[in-house]
Amino acid sequence: MHLVELVRELLLGVQEADKLGGNRTQLHIVEQFRRLHPSSFEGTTNPLDAEEWHQELEKVFTFINFTDDQKVACVVFMLKGLDICGK
């Protein structure tokens, strides 16, 4: 599965969870994540660049012990120039 498709699918799951009352919690999680100044991802044709970015983010996520859903909520804000919502 392509990275953009995977993130899109995971984002839909996070959005569904937010509808059940998790909006304020998700906002707090994203704010906590952004305080660590993770790098953004602007797309590349080199898969090694994407892997390096992913490994950098995993270090942050391990440090703050996020769940997979929380990781997706944070990663969405770090993708630049990618049409992850299909708009």
Contact map, one row per residue, 1 for C-alpha under 8 A:
111011000000000000000000000000000000000000000000000000000000000000000000000000000000000
111111000000000000000000000000000000000000000000000000000000000000000000000000000000000
111111100000000000000000000000000000000000000000000000000000000000000000000000000000000
011111110000000000000000000000000000000000000000000000000000000000000000000000000111000
111111111000000000000000000000000000000000000000000000000000000000000000000000000001000
111111111100000000000000000000000000000000000000000000000000000000000000000000000000000
001111111110000000000000000000000000000000000000000000000000000000000001000100000001000
000111111111000000000000000000000000000000000000000000000000000000000000000000000001110
000011111111100000000000000000000000000000000000000000000000000000000000000000000000000
000001111111110000000000000000000000000000000000000000000000000000001001000000000000000
000000111111111000000000000000000000000000000000000000000000000000000001100100000000000
000000011111111100000000000000000000000000000000000000000000000000000000000000000000000
000000001111111110000000000000000000000000000000000000000000000000001000000000000000000
000000000111111111000000000000000000000000000000000000000000000000001001100000000000000
000000000011111111100000000000000000000000000000000000000000000000000000000000000000000
000000000001111111110000000000000000000000000000000000000000000000000000000000000000000
000000000000111111111100000000000000000000000000000000000000000000000000000000000000000
000000000000011111111110010000000000000000000000000000000000000000000000000000000000000
000000000000001111111110000000000000000000000000000000000000000000000000000000000000000
000000000000000111111100000000000000000000000000000000000000000000000000000000000000000
000000000000000011111111000000000000000000000000000000000000000000000000000000000000000
000000000000000011111111110000000000000000000000000000000000000000000000000000000000000
000000000000000001101111111000000000000000000000000000000000000000000000000000000000000
000000000000000000001111111100000000000000000000000000000000000000000000000000000000000
000000000000000000000111111110000000000000000000000000000000000000000000000000000000000
000000000000000001000111111111000000000000000000000000000000000000000100100000000000000
000000000000000000000011111111100000000000000000000000000000000000000000000000000000000
000000000000000000000001111111110000000000000000000000000000000000000000000000000000000
000000000000000000000000111111111000000000000000000000000000000000000100010000000000000
000000000000000000000000011111111100000000000000000000000000000000000100110000000000000
000000000000000000000000001111111110000000000000000000000000000000000000000000000000000
000000000000000000000000000111111111000000000000000000000000000000000000000000000000000
000000000000000000000000000011111111110000000000000000000001000000000000010000000000000
000000000000000000000000000001111111110000000000000000000000000000000000010000000000000
000000000000000000000000000000111111100000000000000000000000000000000000000000000000000
000000000000000000000000000000011111110000000000000000000001000000000000000000000000000
000000000000000000000000000000001111111000000000000000000000000000000000000000000000000
000000000000000000000000000000001101111100000000000000011001000000000000000001000000000
000000000000000000000000000000000000111110000000000010000000000000000000000001000000000
000000000000000000000000000000000000011111000000000000000000000000000000000001110000000
000000000000000000000000000000000000001111100000010010000000000000000000000001110000000
000000000000000000000000000000000000000111110000000000000000000000000000000000111100000
000000000000000000000000000000000000000011111000010000000000000000000000000000111100000
000000000000000000000000000000000000000001111110110000000000000000000000000000000000000
000000000000000000000000000000000000000000111110000000000000000000000000000000000000000
000000000000000000000000000000000000000000011111110000000000000000000000000000000000000
000000000000000000000000000000000000000000011111111000000000000000000000000000000000000
000000000000000000000000000000000000000000000111111100000000000000000000000000000000000
000000000000000000000000000000000000000000010111111110000000000000000000000000000000000
000000000000000000000000000000000000000010110111111111000000000000000000000000000000000
000000000000000000000000000000000000000000000011111111100000000000000000000000000000000
000000000000000000000000000000000000000000000001111111110000000000000000000000000000000
000000000000000000000000000000000000001010000000111111111000000000000000000000000000000
000000000000000000000000000000000000000000000000011111111100000000000000000000000000000
000000000000000000000000000000000000000000000000001111111110000000000000000000000000000
000000000000000000000000000000000000010000000000000111111111000000000000000000000000000
000000000000000000000000000000000000010000000000000011111111100000000000000000000000000
000000000000000000000000000000000000000000000000000001111111110000000000000000000000000
000000000000000000000000000000000000000000000000000000111111111000000000000000000000000
000000000000000000000000000000001001010000000000000000011111111100000000000000000000000
000000000000000000000000000000000000000000000000000000001111111111000010000000000000000
000000000000000000000000000000000000000000000000000000000111111111000000000000000000000
000000000000000000000000000000000000000000000000000000000011111110000000000000000000000
000000000000000000000000000000000000000000000000000000000001111111000000000000000000000
000000000000000000000000000000000000000000000000000000000000111111100000000000000000000
000000000000000000000000000000000000000000000000000000000000110111111110000000000000000
000000000000000000000000000000000000000000000000000000000000000011111110000000000000000
000000000000000000000000000000000000000000000000000000000000000001111111000000000000000
000000000100110000000000000000000000000000000000000000000000000001111111100000000000000
000000000000000000000000010011000000000000000000000000000000000001111111110000000000000
000000000000000000000000000000000000000000000000000000000000100001111111111000000000000
000000100110010000000000000000000000000000000000000000000000000000011111111100000000000
000000000010010000000000010001000000000000000000000000000000000000001111111110000000000
000000000000000000000000000011001100000000000000000000000000000000000111111111000000000
000000000000000000000000000000000000000000000000000000000000000000000011111111100000000
000000100010000000000000000000000000000000000000000000000000000000000001111111100000000
000000000000000000000000000000000000000000000000000000000000000000000000111111110000000
000000000000000000000000000000000000011110000000000000000000000000000000011111110000000
000000000000000000000000000000000000000111100000000000000000000000000000001111111100000
000000000000000000000000000000000000000111100000000000000000000000000000000011111100000
000000000000000000000000000000000000000001100000000000000000000000000000000000111110000
000100000000000000000000000000000000000001100000000000000000000000000000000000111111000
000100000000000000000000000000000000000000000000000000000000000000000000000000001111111
000110110000000000000000000000000000000000000000000000000000000000000000000000000111111
000000010000000000000000000000000000000000000000000000000000000000000000000000000011111
000000010000000000000000000000000000000000000000000000000000000000000000000000000011111
000000000000000000000000000000000000000000000000000000000000000000000000000000000011111
